[in-house]
């Protein structure tokens, strides 16, 4: 039986890989709560799950089509075994502009 920490890590990894990197709508629907509210959505933009999916699939992924998420424990001053610990999620790409994140080799 998986611990809460293991389930949380699995969900974060799956969301970042399947949803953000790959645009998998089925994974998004399985992982995203239907009552989700994006409190940082710009005024006039859908702040629910559909707005997030739109941002990932129609803004972020087209701009960074080969984006890779690098998930590392840490941040927030907490130990990595803490289920409430924050994680850093740097973006990577093969081409782009300076400041877009680390460039990866071909």
One Martini backbone bead per residue (centre of mass of N, CA, C, O) as a GRO file, in nm:
protein
  106
    1UNK     BB    1   0.096   0.037   0.023
    2UNK     BB    2   0.064   0.364  -0.023
    3UNK     BB    3   0.157   0.654   0.064
    4UNK     BB    4   0.084   0.977   0.063
    5UNK     BB    5   0.353   1.068  -0.053
    6UNK     BB    6   0.357   0.874  -0.298
    7UNK     BB    7   0.090   0.976  -0.424
    8UNK     BB    8   0.177   1.270  -0.458
    9UNK     BB    9   0.423   1.223  -0.638
   10UNK     BB   10   0.270   1.078  -0.863
   11UNK     BB   11   0.077   1.313  -0.933
   12UNK     BB   12   0.291   1.525  -1.001
   13UNK     BB   13   0.436   1.368  -1.220
   14UNK     BB   14   0.194   1.311  -1.402
   15UNK     BB   15   0.110   1.603  -1.453
   16UNK     BB   16   0.379   1.704  -1.576
   17UNK     BB   17   0.405   1.489  -1.801
   18UNK     BB   18   0.107   1.439  -1.921
   19UNK     BB   19   0.000   1.735  -1.924
   20UNK     BB   20   0.225   1.947  -1.978
   21UNK     BB   21   0.401   1.790  -2.190
   22UNK     BB   22   0.155   1.612  -2.355
   23UNK     BB   23  -0.161   1.693  -2.331
   24UNK     BB   24  -0.336   1.500  -2.149
   25UNK     BB   25  -0.672   1.499  -2.099
   26UNK     BB   26  -0.730   1.247  -1.929
   27UNK     BB   27  -0.528   1.316  -1.704
   28UNK     BB   28  -0.646   1.586  -1.628
   29UNK     BB   29  -0.931   1.477  -1.545
   30UNK     BB   30  -0.817   1.277  -1.325
   31UNK     BB   31  -0.647   1.510  -1.152
   32UNK     BB   32  -0.866   1.732  -1.170
   33UNK     BB   33  -1.060   1.928  -1.001
   34UNK     BB   34  -1.376   2.059  -1.068
   35UNK     BB   35  -1.325   2.300  -0.830
   36UNK     BB   36  -1.107   2.447  -0.945
   37UNK     BB   37  -0.905   2.751  -0.867
   38UNK     BB   38  -0.747   3.015  -1.038
   39UNK     BB   39  -0.611   3.290  -0.866
   40UNK     BB   40  -0.405   3.383  -1.127
   41UNK     BB   41  -0.602   3.463  -1.322
   42UNK     BB   42  -0.687   3.661  -1.548
   43UNK     BB   43  -0.896   3.881  -1.630
   44UNK     BB   44  -1.150   3.699  -1.811
   45UNK     BB   45  -1.046   3.427  -1.734
   46UNK     BB   46  -1.066   3.109  -1.689
   47UNK     BB   47  -1.048   2.966  -1.343
   48UNK     BB   48  -1.073   2.684  -1.425
   49UNK     BB   49  -0.992   2.391  -1.565
   50UNK     BB   50  -1.023   2.493  -1.863
   51UNK     BB   51  -0.815   2.723  -1.836
   52UNK     BB   52  -0.572   2.542  -1.780
   53UNK     BB   53  -0.585   2.368  -2.033
   54UNK     BB   54  -0.558   2.602  -2.229
   55UNK     BB   55  -0.282   2.698  -2.136
   56UNK     BB   56  -0.124   2.440  -2.190
   57UNK     BB   57  -0.234   2.370  -2.500
   58UNK     BB   58  -0.247   2.697  -2.626
   59UNK     BB   59   0.032   2.821  -2.498
   60UNK     BB   60   0.272   2.662  -2.374
   61UNK     BB   61   0.320   2.422  -2.578
   62UNK     BB   62   0.352   2.593  -2.842
   63UNK     BB   63   0.598   2.760  -2.727
   64UNK     BB   64   0.703   2.461  -2.590
   65UNK     BB   65   0.711   2.166  -2.754
   66UNK     BB   66   0.987   2.043  -2.583
   67UNK     BB   67   0.908   2.033  -2.304
   68UNK     BB   68   1.062   1.986  -1.977
   69UNK     BB   69   1.025   1.838  -1.665
   70UNK     BB   70   1.203   1.909  -1.351
   71UNK     BB   71   1.178   1.717  -1.067
   72UNK     BB   72   1.248   1.851  -0.737
   73UNK     BB   73   1.329   1.843  -0.433
   74UNK     BB   74   1.222   2.125  -0.245
   75UNK     BB   75   1.183   2.394  -0.084
   76UNK     BB   76   1.043   2.591   0.170
   77UNK     BB   77   1.242   2.468   0.403
   78UNK     BB   78   1.186   2.164   0.359
   79UNK     BB   79   1.166   1.848   0.372
   80UNK     BB   80   1.126   1.597   0.130
   81UNK     BB   81   0.934   1.413   0.333
   82UNK     BB   82   0.730   1.635   0.317
   83UNK     BB   83   0.406   1.652   0.193
   84UNK     BB   84   0.421   1.991   0.192
   85UNK     BB   85   0.638   2.024   0.006
   86UNK     BB   86   0.805   2.188  -0.218
   87UNK     BB   87   0.864   2.219  -0.573
   88UNK     BB   88   1.075   2.224  -0.829
   89UNK     BB   89   1.000   2.341  -1.190
   90UNK     BB   90   1.185   2.330  -1.431
   91UNK     BB   91   1.245   2.433  -1.750
   92UNK     BB   92   1.292   2.293  -2.076
   93UNK     BB   93   1.491   2.323  -2.384
   94UNK     BB   94   1.636   2.340  -2.714
   95UNK     BB   95   1.498   2.619  -2.789
   96UNK     BB   96   1.548   2.984  -2.772
   97UNK     BB   97   1.558   3.210  -2.521
   98UNK     BB   98   1.692   3.385  -2.306
   99UNK     BB   99   1.532   3.275  -2.003
  100UNK     BB  100   1.365   2.995  -2.073
  101UNK     BB  101   1.587   2.811  -1.977
  102UNK     BB  102   1.737   2.532  -2.006
  103UNK     BB  103   1.943   2.396  -2.229
  104UNK     BB  104   1.920   2.125  -2.447
  105UNK     BB  105   2.027   1.872  -2.603
  106UNK     BB  106   1.992   1.685  -2.912
   0.00000   0.00000   0.00000
